[in-house]
Amino acid sequence: MLLPDEAPDGETYLTNGQAAKVFGVAPSTVSTWVRKGYLARARGRLFRLSDVARAEKLARDAAVRTSGSVKRVIRDAAA
């Protein structure tokens, strides 16, 4: 997918749907990131690409912490 052109301020801004496509998630997931405080709107209904990337990493890290999957991976590799 092609990203929108940069804005005059040098930032790339995405709609909810564009952010979802770029990061391979559902639009409702992007809305969840906003609700959980991982992501804030930058300009009206738009998000900065860099902010969406940060939110995706925060959400992924939180999922790993709560699932314990990293611990399982380390434990299984040691066996």
PDB file with SEQRES, HELIX, SHEET and CRYST1 records, atoms N, CA, C and O in Angstrom:
SEQRES   1 A   79  MET LEU LEU PRO ASP GLU ALA PRO ASP GLY GLU THR TYR          
SEQRES   2 A   79  LEU THR ASN GLY GLN ALA ALA LYS VAL PHE GLY VAL ALA          
SEQRES   3 A   79  PRO SER THR VAL SER THR TRP VAL ARG LYS GLY TYR LEU          
SEQRES   4 A   79  ALA ARG ALA ARG GLY ARG LEU PHE ARG LEU SER ASP VAL          
SEQRES   5 A   79  ALA ARG ALA GLU LYS LEU ALA ARG ASP ALA ALA VAL ARG          
SEQRES   6 A   79  THR SER GLY SER VAL LYS ARG VAL ILE ARG ASP ALA ALA          
SEQRES   7 A   79  ALA                                                          
HELIX    1 AA1 ASN A   16  PHE A   23  1                                   8    
HELIX    2 AA2 PRO A   27  ARG A   35  1                                   9    
HELIX    3 AA3 LEU A   49  SER A   67  1                                  19    
HELIX    4 AA4 SER A   69  ALA A   78  1                                  10    
SHEET    1 AA1 2 TYR A  13  LEU A  14  0                                        
SHEET    2 AA1 2 PHE A  47  ARG A  48 -1                                        
CRYST1    1.000    1.000    1.000  90.00  90.00  90.00 P 1           1          
ATOM      1  N   MET A   1       0.835  -1.180   0.000  1.00  0.00           N  
ATOM      2  CA  MET A   1       0.000   0.000   0.000  1.00  0.00           C  
ATOM      3  C   MET A   1       0.878   1.241   0.000  1.00  0.00           C  
ATOM      4  O   MET A   1       1.869   1.308   0.727  1.00  0.00           O  
ATOM      5  N   LEU A   2       0.524   2.194  -0.792  1.00  0.00           N  
ATOM      6  CA  LEU A   2       1.248   3.452  -0.820  1.00  0.00           C  
ATOM      7  C   LEU A   2       0.763   4.352   0.300  1.00  0.00           C  
ATOM      8  O   LEU A   2      -0.436   4.468   0.553  1.00  0.00           O  
ATOM      9  N   LEU A   3       1.708   4.982   0.959  1.00  0.00           N  
ATOM     10  CA  LEU A   3       1.357   5.926   2.013  1.00  0.00           C  
ATOM     11  C   LEU A   3       0.978   7.259   1.389  1.00  0.00           C  
ATOM     12  O   LEU A   3       1.428   7.583   0.290  1.00  0.00           O  
ATOM     13  N   PRO A   4       0.153   8.035   2.085  1.00  0.00           N  
ATOM     14  CA  PRO A   4      -0.170   9.378   1.589  1.00  0.00           C  
ATOM     15  C   PRO A   4       1.095  10.231   1.532  1.00  0.00           C  
ATOM     16  O   PRO A   4       2.081   9.938   2.209  1.00  0.00           O  
ATOM     17  N   ASP A   5       1.061  11.266   0.734  1.00  0.00           N  
ATOM     18  CA  ASP A   5       2.194  12.180   0.648  1.00  0.00           C  
ATOM     19  C   ASP A   5       2.414  12.863   1.993  1.00  0.00           C  
ATOM     20  O   ASP A   5       1.498  13.001   2.804  1.00  0.00           O  
ATOM     21  N   GLU A   6       3.651  13.282   2.198  1.00  0.00           N  
ATOM     22  CA  GLU A   6       3.957  14.025   3.413  1.00  0.00           C  
ATOM     23  C   GLU A   6       3.236  15.365   3.398  1.00  0.00           C  
ATOM     24  O   GLU A   6       3.035  15.971   2.345  1.00  0.00           O  
ATOM     25  N   ALA A   7       2.855  15.809   4.578  1.00  0.00           N  
ATOM     26  CA  ALA A   7       2.242  17.127   4.734  1.00  0.00           C  
ATOM     27  C   ALA A   7       3.353  18.179   4.668  1.00  0.00           C  
ATOM     28  O   ALA A   7       4.533  17.837   4.745  1.00  0.00           O  
ATOM     29  N   PRO A   8       2.990  19.429   4.528  1.00  0.00           N  
ATOM     30  CA  PRO A   8       4.011  20.485   4.480  1.00  0.00           C  
ATOM     31  C   PRO A   8       4.942  20.496   5.690  1.00  0.00           C  
ATOM     32  O   PRO A   8       6.071  20.977   5.593  1.00  0.00           O  
ATOM     33  N   ASP A   9       4.488  19.978   6.819  1.00  0.00           N  
ATOM     34  CA  ASP A   9       5.343  19.956   8.014  1.00  0.00           C  
ATOM     35  C   ASP A   9       6.307  18.767   8.017  1.00  0.00           C  
ATOM     36  O   ASP A   9       7.050  18.577   8.980  1.00  0.00           O  
ATOM     37  N   GLY A  10       6.300  17.961   6.942  1.00  0.00           N  
ATOM     38  CA  GLY A  10       7.215  16.828   6.839  1.00  0.00           C  
ATOM     39  C   GLY A  10       6.698  15.545   7.452  1.00  0.00           C  
ATOM     40  O   GLY A  10       7.365  14.514   7.364  1.00  0.00           O  
ATOM     41  N   GLU A  11       5.547  15.578   8.062  1.00  0.00           N  
ATOM     42  CA  GLU A  11       4.950  14.400   8.691  1.00  0.00           C  
ATOM     43  C   GLU A  11       4.021  13.696   7.709  1.00  0.00           C  
ATOM     44  O   GLU A  11       3.464  14.324   6.808  1.00  0.00           O  
ATOM     45  N   THR A  12       3.861  12.403   7.887  1.00  0.00           N  
ATOM     46  CA  THR A  12       2.879  11.636   7.131  1.00  0.00           C  
ATOM     47  C   THR A  12       1.698  11.377   8.057  1.00  0.00           C  
ATOM     48  O   THR A  12       1.870  10.844   9.153  1.00  0.00           O  
ATOM     49  N   TYR A  13       0.501  11.753   7.620  1.00  0.00           N  
ATOM     50  CA  TYR A  13      -0.705  11.595   8.430  1.00  0.00           C  
ATOM     51  C   TYR A  13      -1.595  10.534   7.809  1.00  0.00           C  
ATOM     52  O   TYR A  13      -1.704  10.435   6.586  1.00  0.00           O  
ATOM     53  N   LEU A  14      -2.231   9.741   8.664  1.00  0.00           N  
ATOM     54  CA  LEU A  14      -3.084   8.645   8.229  1.00  0.00           C  
ATOM     55  C   LEU A  14      -4.455   8.729   8.878  1.00  0.00           C  
ATOM     56  O   LEU A  14      -4.594   9.183  10.014  1.00  0.00           O  
ATOM     57  N   THR A  15      -5.457   8.290   8.145  1.00  0.00           N  
ATOM     58  CA  THR A  15      -6.779   8.107   8.736  1.00  0.00           C  
ATOM     59  C   THR A  15      -6.763   6.805   9.523  1.00  0.00           C  
ATOM     60  O   THR A  15      -5.789   6.055   9.469  1.00  0.00           O  
ATOM     61  N   ASN A  16      -7.817   6.543  10.239  1.00  0.00           N  
ATOM     62  CA  ASN A  16      -7.946   5.293  10.980  1.00  0.00           C  
ATOM     63  C   ASN A  16      -7.810   4.102  10.025  1.00  0.00           C  
ATOM     64  O   ASN A  16      -7.061   3.165  10.302  1.00  0.00           O  
ATOM     65  N   GLY A  17      -8.524   4.139   8.919  1.00  0.00           N  
ATOM     66  CA  GLY A  17      -8.488   3.037   7.956  1.00  0.00           C  
ATOM     67  C   GLY A  17      -7.117   2.851   7.324  1.00  0.00           C  
ATOM     68  O   GLY A  17      -6.668   1.719   7.142  1.00  0.00           O  
ATOM     69  N   GLN A  18      -6.448   3.950   6.988  1.00  0.00           N  
ATOM     70  CA  GLN A  18      -5.112   3.860   6.408  1.00  0.00           C  
ATOM     71  C   GLN A  18      -4.122   3.275   7.416  1.00  0.00           C  
ATOM     72  O   GLN A  18      -3.296   2.432   7.067  1.00  0.00           O  
ATOM     73  N   ALA A  19      -4.211   3.725   8.661  1.00  0.00           N  
ATOM     74  CA  ALA A  19      -3.324   3.207   9.703  1.00  0.00           C  
ATOM     75  C   ALA A  19      -3.532   1.705   9.880  1.00  0.00           C  
ATOM     76  O   ALA A  19      -2.574   0.948  10.031  1.00  0.00           O  
ATOM     77  N   ALA A  20      -4.785   1.289   9.860  1.00  0.00           N  
ATOM     78  CA  ALA A  20      -5.084  -0.135  10.006  1.00  0.00           C  
ATOM     79  C   ALA A  20      -4.470  -0.945   8.861  1.00  0.00           C  
ATOM     80  O   ALA A  20      -3.885  -2.002   9.098  1.00  0.00           O  
ATOM     81  N   LYS A  21      -4.597  -0.461   7.630  1.00  0.00           N  
ATOM     82  CA  LYS A  21      -4.034  -1.171   6.481  1.00  0.00           C  
ATOM     83  C   LYS A  21      -2.522  -1.232   6.546  1.00  0.00           C  
ATOM     84  O   LYS A  21      -1.934  -2.283   6.290  1.00  0.00           O  
ATOM     85  N   VAL A  22      -1.881  -0.124   6.885  1.00  0.00           N  
ATOM     86  CA  VAL A  22      -0.419  -0.077   6.930  1.00  0.00           C  
ATOM     87  C   VAL A  22       0.128  -1.058   7.964  1.00  0.00           C  
ATOM     88  O   VAL A  22       1.152  -1.698   7.726  1.00  0.00           O  
ATOM     89  N   PHE A  23      -0.543  -1.183   9.105  1.00  0.00           N  
ATOM     90  CA  PHE A  23      -0.038  -2.026  10.181  1.00  0.00           C  
ATOM     91  C   PHE A  23      -0.711  -3.394  10.230  1.00  0.00           C  
ATOM     92  O   PHE A  23      -0.444  -4.182  11.137  1.00  0.00           O  
ATOM     93  N   GLY A  24      -1.570  -3.679   9.275  1.00  0.00           N  
ATOM     94  CA  GLY A  24      -2.163  -5.012   9.170  1.00  0.00           C  
ATOM     95  C   GLY A  24      -3.100  -5.383  10.301  1.00  0.00           C  
ATOM     96  O   GLY A  24      -3.150  -6.536  10.731  1.00  0.00           O  
ATOM     97  N   VAL A  25      -3.838  -4.400  10.776  1.00  0.00           N  
ATOM     98  CA  VAL A  25      -4.805  -4.637  11.850  1.00  0.00           C  
ATOM     99  C   VAL A  25      -6.176  -4.134  11.405  1.00  0.00           C  
ATOM    100  O   VAL A  25      -6.298  -3.481  10.369  1.00  0.00           O  
ATOM    101  N   ALA A  26      -7.184  -4.432  12.176  1.00  0.00           N  
ATOM    102  CA  ALA A  26      -8.535  -3.936  11.897  1.00  0.00           C  
ATOM    103  C   ALA A  26      -8.648  -2.481  12.347  1.00  0.00           C  
ATOM    104  O   ALA A  26      -7.969  -2.068  13.287  1.00  0.00           O  
ATOM    105  N   PRO A  27      -9.505  -1.700  11.678  1.00  0.00           N  
ATOM    106  CA  PRO A  27      -9.716  -0.317  12.130  1.00  0.00           C  
ATOM    107  C   PRO A  27     -10.142  -0.232  13.603  1.00  0.00           C  
ATOM    108  O   PRO A  27      -9.813   0.733  14.293  1.00  0.00           O  
ATOM    109  N   SER A  28     -10.864  -1.232  14.071  1.00  0.00           N  
ATOM    110  CA  SER A  28     -11.276  -1.226  15.480  1.00  0.00           C  
ATOM    111  C   SER A  28     -10.073  -1.357  16.414  1.00  0.00           C  
ATOM    112  O   SER A  28     -10.111  -0.878  17.547  1.00  0.00           O  
ATOM    113  N   THR A  29      -9.010  -2.002  15.943  1.00  0.00           N  
ATOM    114  CA  THR A  29      -7.794  -2.116  16.748  1.00  0.00           C  
ATOM    115  C   THR A  29      -7.152  -0.750  16.928  1.00  0.00           C  
ATOM    116  O   THR A  29      -6.692  -0.421  18.021  1.00  0.00           O  
ATOM    117  N   VAL A  30      -7.117   0.045  15.873  1.00  0.00           N  
ATOM    118  CA  VAL A  30      -6.574   1.406  15.977  1.00  0.00           C  
ATOM    119  C   VAL A  30      -7.419   2.208  16.966  1.00  0.00           C  
ATOM    120  O   VAL A  30      -6.876   2.959  17.777  1.00  0.00           O  
ATOM    121  N   SER A  31      -8.727   2.055  16.906  1.00  0.00           N  
ATOM    122  CA  SER A  31      -9.612   2.744  17.862  1.00  0.00           C  
ATOM    123  C   SER A  31      -9.342   2.284  19.289  1.00  0.00           C  
ATOM    124  O   SER A  31      -9.409   3.083  20.223  1.00  0.00           O  
ATOM    125  N   THR A  32      -9.041   1.015  19.460  1.00  0.00           N  
ATOM    126  CA  THR A  32      -8.699   0.483  20.787  1.00  0.00           C  
ATOM    127  C   THR A  32      -7.408   1.115  21.300  1.00  0.00           C  
ATOM    128  O   THR A  32      -7.303   1.437  22.483  1.00  0.00           O  
ATOM    129  N   TRP A  33      -6.426   1.293  20.418  1.00  0.00           N  
ATOM    130  CA  TRP A  33      -5.176   1.944  20.828  1.00  0.00           C  
ATOM    131  C   TRP A  33      -5.449   3.352  21.325  1.00  0.00           C  
ATOM    132  O   TRP A  33      -4.822   3.804  22.284  1.00  0.00           O  
ATOM    133  N   VAL A  34      -6.385   4.056  20.680  1.00  0.00           N  
ATOM    134  CA  VAL A  34      -6.751   5.407  21.119  1.00  0.00           C  
ATOM    135  C   VAL A  34      -7.414   5.328  22.495  1.00  0.00           C  
ATOM    136  O   VAL A  34      -7.068   6.081  23.405  1.00  0.00           O  
ATOM    137  N   ARG A  35      -8.359   4.418  22.633  1.00  0.00           N  
ATOM    138  CA  ARG A  35      -9.097   4.279  23.893  1.00  0.00           C  
ATOM    139  C   ARG A  35      -8.166   3.916  25.051  1.00  0.00           C  
ATOM    140  O   ARG A  35      -8.360   4.388  26.171  1.00  0.00           O  
ATOM    141  N   LYS A  36      -7.157   3.082  24.789  1.00  0.00           N  
ATOM    142  CA  LYS A  36      -6.228   2.659  25.842  1.00  0.00           C  
ATOM    143  C   LYS A  36      -5.131   3.687  26.107  1.00  0.00           C  
ATOM    144  O   LYS A  36      -4.335   3.513  27.030  1.00  0.00           O  
ATOM    145  N   GLY A  37      -5.079   4.748  25.316  1.00  0.00           N  
ATOM    146  CA  GLY A  37      -4.096   5.800  25.533  1.00  0.00           C  
ATOM    147  C   GLY A  37      -2.762   5.572  24.846  1.00  0.00           C  
ATOM    148  O   GLY A  37      -1.808   6.308  25.099  1.00  0.00           O  
ATOM    149  N   TYR A  38      -2.673   4.567  23.979  1.00  0.00           N  
ATOM    150  CA  TYR A  38      -1.437   4.321  23.236  1.00  0.00           C  
ATOM    151  C   TYR A  38      -1.263   5.308  22.083  1.00  0.00           C  
ATOM    152  O   TYR A  38      -0.143   5.537  21.627  1.00  0.00           O  
ATOM    153  N   LEU A  39      -2.355   5.888  21.615  1.00  0.00           N  
ATOM    154  CA  LEU A  39      -2.343   6.706  20.413  1.00  0.00           C  
ATOM    155  C   LEU A  39      -3.275   7.900  20.582  1.00  0.00           C  
ATOM    156  O   LEU A  39      -4.380   7.775  21.109  1.00  0.00           O  
ATOM    157  N   ALA A  40      -2.807   9.056  20.125  1.00  0.00           N  
ATOM    158  CA  ALA A  40      -3.635  10.270  20.158  1.00  0.00           C  
ATOM    159  C   ALA A  40      -3.723  10.846  18.747  1.00  0.00           C  
ATOM    160  O   ALA A  40      -2.787  10.729  17.957  1.00  0.00           O  
ATOM    161  N   ARG A  41      -4.833  11.455  18.452  1.00  0.00           N  
ATOM    162  CA  ARG A  41      -5.001  12.104  17.149  1.00  0.00           C  
ATOM    163  C   ARG A  41      -4.104  13.337  17.094  1.00  0.00           C  
ATOM    164  O   ARG A  41      -3.943  14.054  18.081  1.00  0.00           O  
ATOM    165  N   ALA A  42      -3.528  13.563  15.922  1.00  0.00           N  
ATOM    166  CA  ALA A  42      -2.597  14.680  15.767  1.00  0.00           C  
ATOM    167  C   ALA A  42      -3.253  15.893  15.115  1.00  0.00           C  
ATOM    168  O   ALA A  42      -3.019  17.030  15.526  1.00  0.00           O  
ATOM    169  N   ARG A  43      -4.075  15.645  14.099  1.00  0.00           N  
ATOM    170  CA  ARG A  43      -4.722  16.731  13.349  1.00  0.00           C  
ATOM    171  C   ARG A  43      -6.141  16.303  13.046  1.00  0.00           C  
ATOM    172  O   ARG A  43      -6.376  15.517  12.127  1.00  0.00           O  
ATOM    173  N   GLY A  44      -7.072  16.807  13.801  1.00  0.00           N  
ATOM    174  CA  GLY A  44      -8.468  16.438  13.568  1.00  0.00           C  
ATOM    175  C   GLY A  44      -8.678  14.949  13.740  1.00  0.00           C  
ATOM    176  O   GLY A  44      -8.583  14.426  14.851  1.00  0.00           O  
ATOM    177  N   ARG A  45      -8.964  14.260  12.632  1.00  0.00           N  
ATOM    178  CA  ARG A  45      -9.200  12.819  12.678  1.00  0.00           C  
ATOM    179  C   ARG A  45      -7.989  12.022  12.176  1.00  0.00           C  
ATOM    180  O   ARG A  45      -8.105  10.835  11.874  1.00  0.00           O  
ATOM    181  N   LEU A  46      -6.839  12.678  12.091  1.00  0.00           N  
ATOM    182  CA  LEU A  46      -5.650  12.046  11.527  1.00  0.00           C  
ATOM    183  C   LEU A  46      -4.617  11.697  12.596  1.00  0.00           C  
ATOM    184  O   LEU A  46      -4.547  12.330  13.649  1.00  0.00           O  
ATOM    185  N   PHE A  47      -3.821  10.676  12.296  1.00  0.00           N  
ATOM    186  CA  PHE A  47      -2.739  10.236  13.167  1.00  0.00           C  
ATOM    187  C   PHE A  47      -1.410  10.394  12.442  1.00  0.00           C  
ATOM    188  O   PHE A  47      -1.347  10.222  11.225  1.00  0.00           O  
ATOM    189  N   ARG A  48      -0.353  10.719  13.170  1.00  0.00           N  
ATOM    190  CA  ARG A  48       0.996  10.718  12.597  1.00  0.00           C  
ATOM    191  C   ARG A  48       1.441   9.262  12.419  1.00  0.00           C  
ATOM    192  O   ARG A  48       1.207   8.425  13.290  1.00  0.00           O  
ATOM    193  N   LEU A  49       2.070   8.975  11.308  1.00  0.00           N  
ATOM    194  CA  LEU A  49       2.571   7.630  11.048  1.00  0.00           C  
ATOM    195  C   LEU A  49       3.490   7.173  12.176  1.00  0.00           C  
ATOM    196  O   LEU A  49       3.378   6.040  12.643  1.00  0.00           O  
ATOM    197  N   SER A  50       4.382   8.029  12.613  1.00  0.00           N  
ATOM    198  CA  SER A  50       5.312   7.658  13.686  1.00  0.00           C  
ATOM    199  C   SER A  50       4.583   7.344  14.988  1.00  0.00           C  
ATOM    200  O   SER A  50       5.007   6.460  15.733  1.00  0.00           O  
ATOM    201  N   ASP A  51       3.494   8.053  15.272  1.00  0.00           N  
ATOM    202  CA  ASP A  51       2.713   7.785  16.483  1.00  0.00           C  
ATOM    203  C   ASP A  51       2.001   6.439  16.393  1.00  0.00           C  
ATOM    204  O   ASP A  51       1.894   5.720  17.386  1.00  0.00           O  
ATOM    205  N   VAL A  52       1.517   6.104  15.207  1.00  0.00           N  
ATOM    206  CA  VAL A  52       0.841   4.812  15.024  1.00  0.00           C  
ATOM    207  C   VAL A  52       1.848   3.680  15.204  1.00  0.00           C  
ATOM    208  O   VAL A  52       1.535   2.665  15.825  1.00  0.00           O  
ATOM    209  N   ALA A  53       3.047   3.849  14.670  1.00  0.00           N  
ATOM    210  CA  ALA A  53       4.080   2.817  14.834  1.00  0.00           C  
ATOM    211  C   ALA A  53       4.407   2.620  16.313  1.00  0.00           C  
ATOM    212  O   ALA A  53       4.562   1.488  16.770  1.00  0.00           O  
ATOM    213  N   ARG A  54       4.511   3.712  17.053  1.00  0.00           N  
ATOM    214  CA  ARG A  54       4.780   3.624  18.489  1.00  0.00           C  
ATOM    215  C   ARG A  54       3.632   2.927  19.214  1.00  0.00           C  
ATOM    216  O   ARG A  54       3.871   2.095  20.089  1.00  0.00           O  
ATOM    217  N   ALA A  55       2.400   3.252  18.863  1.00  0.00           N  
ATOM    218  CA  ALA A  55       1.232   2.632  19.497  1.00  0.00           C  
ATOM    219  C   ALA A  55       1.190   1.133  19.218  1.00  0.00           C  
ATOM    220  O   ALA A  55       0.867   0.339  20.101  1.00  0.00           O  
ATOM    221  N   GLU A  56       1.519   0.751  17.985  1.00  0.00           N  
ATOM    222  CA  GLU A  56       1.530  -0.675  17.634  1.00  0.00           C  
ATOM    223  C   GLU A  56       2.548  -1.416  18.479  1.00  0.00           C  
ATOM    224  O   GLU A  56       2.273  -2.520  18.949  1.00  0.00           O  
ATOM    225  N   LYS A  57       3.721  -0.829  18.681  1.00  0.00           N  
ATOM    226  CA  LYS A  57       4.754  -1.462  19.501  1.00  0.00           C  
ATOM    227  C   LYS A  57       4.315  -1.538  20.960  1.00  0.00           C  
ATOM    228  O   LYS A  57       4.518  -2.565  21.608  1.00  0.00           O  
ATOM    229  N   LEU A  58       3.722  -0.482  21.484  1.00  0.00           N  
ATOM    230  CA  LEU A  58       3.234  -0.503  22.865  1.00  0.00           C  
ATOM    231  C   LEU A  58       2.186  -1.597  23.065  1.00  0.00           C  
ATOM    232  O   LEU A  58       2.216  -2.321  24.059  1.00  0.00           O  
ATOM    233  N   ALA A  59       1.265  -1.708  22.115  1.00  0.00           N  
ATOM    234  CA  ALA A  59       0.209  -2.724  22.219  1.00  0.00           C  
ATOM    235  C   ALA A  59       0.797  -4.131  22.133  1.00  0.00           C  
ATOM    236  O   ALA A  59       0.388  -5.027  22.871  1.00  0.00           O  
ATOM    237  N   ARG A  60       1.758  -4.317  21.227  1.00  0.00           N  
ATOM    238  CA  ARG A  60       2.388  -5.630  21.072  1.00  0.00           C  
ATOM    239  C   ARG A  60       3.165  -5.996  22.341  1.00  0.00           C  
ATOM    240  O   ARG A  60       3.072  -7.125  22.821  1.00  0.00           O  
ATOM    241  N   ASP A  61       3.924  -5.053  22.879  1.00  0.00           N  
ATOM    242  CA  ASP A  61       4.683  -5.302  24.103  1.00  0.00           C  
ATOM    243  C   ASP A  61       3.755  -5.619  25.273  1.00  0.00           C  
ATOM    244  O   ASP A  61       4.054  -6.500  26.079  1.00  0.00           O  
ATOM    245  N   ALA A  62       2.644  -4.914  25.369  1.00  0.00           N  
ATOM    246  CA  ALA A  62       1.680  -5.174  26.444  1.00  0.00           C  
ATOM    247  C   ALA A  62       1.079  -6.565  26.296  1.00  0.00           C  
ATOM    248  O   ALA A  62       0.856  -7.252  27.293  1.00  0.00           O  
ATOM    249  N   ALA A  63       0.814  -6.985  25.065  1.00  0.00           N  
ATOM    250  CA  ALA A  63       0.248  -8.319  24.832  1.00  0.00           C  
ATOM    251  C   ALA A  63       1.243  -9.405  25.229  1.00  0.00           C  
ATOM    252  O   ALA A  63       0.856 -10.423  25.801  1.00  0.00           O  
ATOM    253  N   VAL A  64       2.509  -9.194  24.932  1.00  0.00           N  
ATOM    254  CA  VAL A  64       3.528 -10.174  25.308  1.00  0.00           C  
ATOM    255  C   VAL A  64       3.641 -10.258  26.827  1.00  0.00           C  
ATOM    256  O   VAL A  64       3.735 -11.349  27.389  1.00  0.00           O  
ATOM    257  N   ARG A  65       3.632  -9.092  27.492  1.00  0.00           N  
ATOM    258  CA  ARG A  65       3.736  -9.091  28.955  1.00  0.00           C  
ATOM    259  C   ARG A  65       2.575  -9.822  29.603  1.00  0.00           C  
ATOM    260  O   ARG A  65       2.777 -10.583  30.549  1.00  0.00           O  
ATOM    261  N   THR A  66       1.372  -9.608  29.117  1.00  0.00           N  
ATOM    262  CA  THR A  66       0.207 -10.214  29.759  1.00  0.00           C  
ATOM    263  C   THR A  66       0.021 -11.671  29.380  1.00  0.00           C  
ATOM    264  O   THR A  66      -0.570 -12.435  30.143  1.00  0.00           O  
ATOM    265  N   SER A  67       0.518 -12.073  28.208  1.00  0.00           N  
ATOM    266  CA  SER A  67       0.349 -13.466  27.803  1.00  0.00           C  
ATOM    267  C   SER A  67       1.450 -14.355  28.339  1.00  0.00           C  
ATOM    268  O   SER A  67       1.277 -15.568  28.455  1.00  0.00           O  
ATOM    269  N   GLY A  68       2.582 -13.756  28.664  1.00  0.00           N  
ATOM    270  CA  GLY A  68       3.707 -14.546  29.125  1.00  0.00           C  
ATOM    271  C   GLY A  68       4.390 -15.308  28.004  1.00  0.00           C  
ATOM    272  O   GLY A  68       5.183 -16.211  28.270  1.00  0.00           O  
ATOM    273  N   SER A  69       4.099 -14.963  26.761  1.00  0.00           N  
ATOM    274  CA  SER A  69       4.614 -15.747  25.644  1.00  0.00           C  
ATOM    275  C   SER A  69       6.134 -15.715  25.560  1.00  0.00           C  
ATOM    276  O   SER A  69       6.739 -16.706  25.151  1.00  0.00           O  
ATOM    277  N   VAL A  70       6.760 -14.624  25.929  1.00  0.00           N  
ATOM    278  CA  VAL A  70       8.217 -14.567  25.886  1.00  0.00           C  
ATOM    279  C   VAL A  70       8.793 -15.567  26.875  1.00  0.00           C  
ATOM    280  O   VAL A  70       9.770 -16.249  26.566  1.00  0.00           O  
ATOM    281  N   LYS A  71       8.204 -15.663  28.058  1.00  0.00           N  
ATOM    282  CA  LYS A  71       8.677 -16.637  29.047  1.00  0.00           C  
ATOM    283  C   LYS A  71       8.544 -18.054  28.516  1.00  0.00           C  
ATOM    284  O   LYS A  71       9.441 -18.876  28.706  1.00  0.00           O  
ATOM    285  N   ARG A  72       7.438 -18.344  27.855  1.00  0.00           N  
ATOM    286  CA  ARG A  72       7.255 -19.685  27.287  1.00  0.00           C  
ATOM    287  C   ARG A  72       8.305 -19.967  26.233  1.00  0.00           C  
ATOM    288  O   ARG A  72       8.858 -21.066  26.179  1.00  0.00           O  
ATOM    289  N   VAL A  73       8.581 -18.992  25.404  1.00  0.00           N  
ATOM    290  CA  VAL A  73       9.567 -19.179  24.344  1.00  0.00           C  
ATOM    291  C   VAL A  73      10.931 -19.461  24.944  1.00  0.00           C  
ATOM    292  O   VAL A  73      11.628 -20.363  24.480  1.00  0.00           O  
ATOM    293  N   ILE A  74      11.333 -18.709  25.970  1.00  0.00           N  
ATOM    294  CA  ILE A  74      12.632 -18.911  26.605  1.00  0.00           C  
ATOM    295  C   ILE A  74      12.681 -20.263  27.279  1.00  0.00           C  
ATOM    296  O   ILE A  74      13.670 -20.984  27.144  1.00  0.00           O  
ATOM    297  N   ARG A  75      11.624 -20.628  28.011  1.00  0.00           N  
ATOM    298  CA  ARG A  75      11.566 -21.906  28.697  1.00  0.00           C  
ATOM    299  C   ARG A  75      11.620 -23.062  27.729  1.00  0.00           C  
ATOM    300  O   ARG A  75      12.343 -24.031  27.960  1.00  0.00           O  
ATOM    301  N   ASP A  76      10.854 -22.977  26.630  1.00  0.00           N  
ATOM    302  CA  ASP A  76      10.827 -24.052  25.649  1.00  0.00           C  
ATOM    303  C   ASP A  76      12.166 -24.186  24.928  1.00  0.00           C  
ATOM    304  O   ASP A  76      12.567 -25.294  24.572  1.00  0.00           O  
ATOM    305  N   ALA A  77      12.852 -23.086  24.713  1.00  0.00           N  
ATOM    306  CA  ALA A  77      14.142 -23.137  24.016  1.00  0.00           C  
ATOM    307  C   ALA A  77      15.203 -23.779  24.911  1.00  0.00           C  
ATOM    308  O   ALA A  77      16.125 -24.425  24.414  1.00  0.00           O  
ATOM    309  N   ALA A  78      15.075 -23.604  26.222  1.00  0.00           N  
ATOM    310  CA  ALA A  78      16.042 -24.169  27.150  1.00  0.00           C  
ATOM    311  C   ALA A  78      15.873 -25.675  27.316  1.00  0.00           C  
ATOM    312  O   ALA A  78      16.814 -26.360  27.716  1.00  0.00           O  
ATOM    313  N   ALA A  79      14.707 -26.186  27.020  1.00  0.00           N  
ATOM    314  CA  ALA A  79      14.416 -27.617  27.232  1.00  0.00           C  
ATOM    315  C   ALA A  79      15.050 -28.500  26.182  1.00  0.00           C  
ATOM    316  O   ALA A  79      14.896 -29.720  26.227  1.00  0.00           O  
TER     317      ALA A  79                                                      
END                                                                             
